[in-house]
Amino acid sequence: MSTSYLENPSAGLVPRIAAMGYDFLMLIAVWMLVSFLHIMVRGEPIEGQPSGFQYTLFPLLVLSTVAFYSWFWTHGGQTLGMRAWRIKVVHQKLDGTRITYSQCIVRMAVGTLSLFSLGMGYISVLFNSNSDCWHDTASHTRTIRLPKKTGLY
């Protein structure tokens, strides 16, 4: 069964930023867990002695971030923050096709560039005819707004 998202408008700037804020809090918890496990395995670093901590912990944090977003986006198209703000990442075909891991990697890489360019990649949503950010365009995805649920649960 395929779902069409043609009727759903693109998500605006405010819901995107708000969802990022929620997800950042979740990501901090993931980073704390990864750091804890890393310390349990490697032991605490001793001040003044090279331990290689910076060479092992940082890549693990990056990998956990990639895994976090990739898993959520490929399994339902929404992180927890995106669910709260009723936005969803879908394939640009808008036919219900799931996004791929390679699309996730491109989306994260260009999304990082979007943030580090003083947010210009996100602000572009205000001026783009499709209301897409740089990372939406580069990864062939769309970030759409879902309708409010009606009725009782």
Buried (B, 14 or more C-beta within 10 A) or exposed (E): EEEEBEEBEBBBBEBBEBBBEBBEEBBEEBBEEBBEEBEEEEEEBEEEEEBEBEEEBEEBBEEBBBEBBBEBBBEEBBBEBBBBBBBBBBBBBBEEEEBBEEBBBBBBBBBEBBBEEEEEBBBBBEEBEEBBBBBBBBBBBBBBBBEEEEEEE
